[in-house]
Amino acid sequence: MEEGSSFQRREEVEIAIVGGGLGGLALALALQERGITAHLYEKHHDLRSDTATAIGIGANGVKSLNGIRSGLSKVMEDAGTYASCLKLTLVNKKGEVRYREQTFEQGEYVSIGWKQAQLVLASYINKDLIHCSHRLVRFESSEAGVDAYFEVTDENTSSLEYIKVVRTKLLVGADGIWSVVRRTIVGDSPRYLHLVDWNAYVPNPGAKVFGGHGEHEIVLLFDEDGETRSWLVDAGKGFSLWILRKLDLSGDLAKTLKRSKGGLGIPGAKARALQQLDGLDGWDDIKAAIKATDETYIFERPIMDNLPIKRWSDSHRRVLLMGDAAHAQYVGPGQGARTAFEDAHQLSILLKEAFSSSEDNSIATAVKKFEELRIPRMIKMQEYAAESTALPALVPEWVSKLTMEEKQKRALECQQWVHSYPEKMLCDPDSTYWK
Ligand SMILES: Cc1cc2nc3c(=O)[nH]c(=O)nc-3n(C[C@H](O)[C@H](O)[C@H](O)COP(=O)(O)OP(=O)(O)OC[C@H]3O[C@@H](n4cnc5c(N)ncnc54)[C@H](O)[C@@H]3O)c2cc1C
């Protein structure tokens, strides 16, 4: 229901979600499945499509998706593909390689274009609940609720049409790594991880345009000192994903980028990507993939994260962060979307309880329980992700002193703990390193 002057309109909703990315859409769907109406506000005119990326969804993501809606991971798999194996190849300075393979059962690991994953989630959500061209600019929170201010723009001209003030019981900031909600309640900014990525999600039916990966395969190539990493991935439906990642200890590489937050099809991006492989042996497949890709498909970006924080809500527990806004982490371990799905799953369960309760402060109680359940897990995962950048400053001293075998055990235990979701949410008491 709308009212007010021609420039300012007001409406009231039960729950308002800011951001129509993977996390926001997953939460809107999870709540709808539990009979709770949440309105979602996205600043772009469409659900975003320019990421040039596919995402890998492992066991914890699969279980979260199926907790959000029964059978959802299979729908994602059908819109993308399943991965049957991860091939890890270490290249040393002499171009010699060491090789290891991890296999997956069908249904255990899904690879899907980012946009396709968004579209799958959106396809189940009541269309009247998704509001594009709505940019959150500020909010005011009190014990009674939140007033959130959105700039609503014309989808053809992008000119400002009016301000919408949304009154809500709970405002969820699922607005990504550059979150306005986080900036307002926490006040910090993302950190540059001294890594630069070039990636593209490109039509490559039957791997005829470029090779380097087989059907249902993820191929990761990396060198001993973490300077260069590449991925070639079957993303399903005749699409491949390639990623080239370069270490930038001095920060000089980031200075050569034309846009500080990155972007798609930036002039010169293809040449800059190829330049990173000059004089390196053993990287022919990724070179061939980059050469075969039209520059308009290539996304170039500095890699950032958000530092772990001990609280994700405002003082009234009426504004709450989730997904990248709460815990953006180094993308290497590929846990960003998976843990956003975990957030959506767990928050929807707690809000269902809150909406069934007659207590006045049931939403604030649900928010507090959510933070207790999620923050300790995410702090551990964020710290471990930062460690796997191999940036010396981000590796704790005690970890740097571990032997190679101990480090491998630590990595394996971490994977087992994370994948045990939703069991052992906070820690794994049976492990050596994740107690
Ligand atoms: C190259 C790359 C590879 C990755 N690979 C994987 C992987 O294999 N597996 C995995 O699990 N994760 C992966 N990730 C991470 C994953 O994609 C993110 O963690 C995930 O998309 C976060 O979802 P989110 O909804 O929190 O944020 P986002 O997807 O960033 O969505 C935020 C949304 O909020 C909107 N928004 C922002 N500000 C406002 C505002 N003021 N008002 C309204 N709307 C706003 C944005 O437009 C956007 O739509 C990868 C990321 C990258 C960059």
The ligand as an SDF file (V2000), in Angstrom:
LIG
                    3D

 53 58  0  0  0  0  0  0  0  0999 V2000
   35.4100  -14.4100   -9.3080 C   0  0  0  0  0  0  0  0  0  0  0  0
   34.5250  -14.9280   -8.2050 C   0  0  0  0  0  0  0  0  0  0  0  0
   34.3330  -16.2960   -8.0540 C   0  0  0  0  0  0  0  0  0  0  0  0
   33.5260  -16.7950   -7.0300 C   0  0  0  0  0  0  0  0  0  0  0  0
   33.3590  -18.1420   -6.8960 N   0  0  0  0  0  0  0  0  0  0  0  0
   32.5770  -18.6240   -5.9120 C   0  0  0  0  0  0  0  0  0  0  0  0
   32.3600  -20.0350   -5.7850 C   0  0  0  0  0  0  0  0  0  0  0  0
   32.8630  -20.8280   -6.5720 O   0  0  0  0  0  0  0  0  0  0  0  0
   31.5660  -20.4850   -4.7640 N   0  0  0  0  0  0  0  0  0  0  0  0
   30.9830  -19.6260   -3.8710 C   0  0  0  0  0  0  0  0  0  0  0  0
   30.2870  -20.0870   -2.9640 O   0  0  0  0  0  0  0  0  0  0  0  0
   31.1780  -18.2820   -3.9700 N   0  0  0  0  0  0  0  0  0  0  0  0
   31.9480  -17.7690   -4.9730 C   0  0  0  0  0  0  0  0  0  0  0  0
   32.1370  -16.4110   -5.0860 N   0  0  0  0  0  0  0  0  0  0  0  0
   31.5740  -15.5220   -4.0660 C   0  0  0  0  0  0  0  0  0  0  0  0
   30.0910  -15.3040   -4.2450 C   0  0  0  0  0  0  0  0  0  0  0  0
   29.7600  -15.0350   -5.5630 O   0  0  0  0  0  0  0  0  0  0  0  0
   29.6310  -14.1790   -3.3190 C   0  0  0  0  0  0  0  0  0  0  0  0
   30.1040  -14.4390   -2.0330 O   0  0  0  0  0  0  0  0  0  0  0  0
   28.1120  -14.1050   -3.2900 C   0  0  0  0  0  0  0  0  0  0  0  0
   27.6360  -13.7540   -4.5570 O   0  0  0  0  0  0  0  0  0  0  0  0
   27.6560  -13.0940   -2.2350 C   0  0  0  0  0  0  0  0  0  0  0  0
   26.2590  -12.9260   -2.3460 O   0  0  0  0  0  0  0  0  0  0  0  0
   25.5860  -11.6480   -1.7010 P   0  0  0  0  0  0  0  0  0  0  0  0
   24.1400  -11.7690   -2.0570 O   0  0  0  0  0  0  0  0  0  0  0  0
   25.9600  -11.5170   -0.2880 O   0  0  0  0  0  0  0  0  0  0  0  0
   26.2400  -10.4060   -2.4520 O   0  0  0  0  0  0  0  0  0  0  0  0
   26.1340  -10.0020   -3.9920 P   0  0  0  0  0  0  0  0  0  0  0  0
   25.9770  -11.1840   -4.8550 O   0  0  0  0  0  0  0  0  0  0  0  0
   27.2590   -9.0580   -4.2540 O   0  0  0  0  0  0  0  0  0  0  0  0
   24.7680   -9.1940   -4.0720 O   0  0  0  0  0  0  0  0  0  0  0  0
   24.5900   -7.9260   -3.5200 C   0  0  0  0  0  0  0  0  0  0  0  0
   23.4250   -7.2610   -4.2450 C   0  0  0  0  0  0  0  0  0  0  0  0
   23.0870   -6.0530   -3.5660 O   0  0  0  0  0  0  0  0  0  0  0  0
   22.8400   -5.0460   -4.5220 C   0  0  0  0  0  0  0  0  0  0  0  0
   23.0510   -3.7610   -3.8390 N   0  0  0  0  0  0  0  0  0  0  0  0
   24.2250   -3.2380   -3.4300 C   0  0  0  0  0  0  0  0  0  0  0  0
   24.0190   -2.0570   -2.8310 N   0  0  0  0  0  0  0  0  0  0  0  0
   22.6800   -1.8300   -2.8620 C   0  0  0  0  0  0  0  0  0  0  0  0
   21.8600   -0.7590   -2.4030 C   0  0  0  0  0  0  0  0  0  0  0  0
   22.3830    0.3090   -1.7800 N   0  0  0  0  0  0  0  0  0  0  0  0
   20.5180   -0.8490   -2.5870 N   0  0  0  0  0  0  0  0  0  0  0  0
   19.9730   -1.9340   -3.2200 C   0  0  0  0  0  0  0  0  0  0  0  0
   20.7170   -2.9630   -3.6960 N   0  0  0  0  0  0  0  0  0  0  0  0
   22.0550   -2.9250   -3.5100 C   0  0  0  0  0  0  0  0  0  0  0  0
   23.8430   -5.3570   -5.6220 C   0  0  0  0  0  0  0  0  0  0  0  0
   23.5150   -4.7370   -6.8320 O   0  0  0  0  0  0  0  0  0  0  0  0
   23.7640   -6.8720   -5.6790 C   0  0  0  0  0  0  0  0  0  0  0  0
   22.7690   -7.3190   -6.5430 O   0  0  0  0  0  0  0  0  0  0  0  0
   32.9130  -15.8950   -6.1270 C   0  0  0  0  0  0  0  0  0  0  0  0
   33.0740  -14.5180   -6.2970 C   0  0  0  0  0  0  0  0  0  0  0  0
   33.8710  -14.0380   -7.3200 C   0  0  0  0  0  0  0  0  0  0  0  0
   34.0270  -12.5490   -7.4620 C   0  0  0  0  0  0  0  0  0  0  0  0
  1  2  1  0
  2  3  1  0
  2 52  2  0
  3  4  2  0
  4  5  1  0
  4 50  1  0
  5  6  2  0
  6  7  1  0
  6 13  1  0
  7  8  2  0
  7  9  1  0
  9 10  1  0
 10 11  2  0
 10 12  1  0
 12 13  2  0
 13 14  1  0
 14 15  1  0
 14 50  1  0
 15 16  1  0
 16 17  1  0
 16 18  1  0
 18 19  1  0
 18 20  1  0
 20 21  1  0
 20 22  1  0
 22 23  1  0
 23 24  1  0
 24 25  2  0
 24 26  1  0
 24 27  1  0
 27 28  1  0
 28 29  2  0
 28 30  1  0
 28 31  1  0
 31 32  1  0
 32 33  1  0
 33 34  1  0
 33 48  1  0
 34 35  1  0
 35 36  1  0
 35 46  1  0
 36 37  1  0
 36 45  1  0
 37 38  2  0
 38 39  1  0
 39 40  1  0
 39 45  2  0
 40 41  1  0
 40 42  2  0
 42 43  1  0
 43 44  2  0
 44 45  1  0
 46 47  1  0
 46 48  1  0
 48 49  1  0
 50 51  2  0
 51 52  1  0
 52 53  1  0
M  END
$$$$
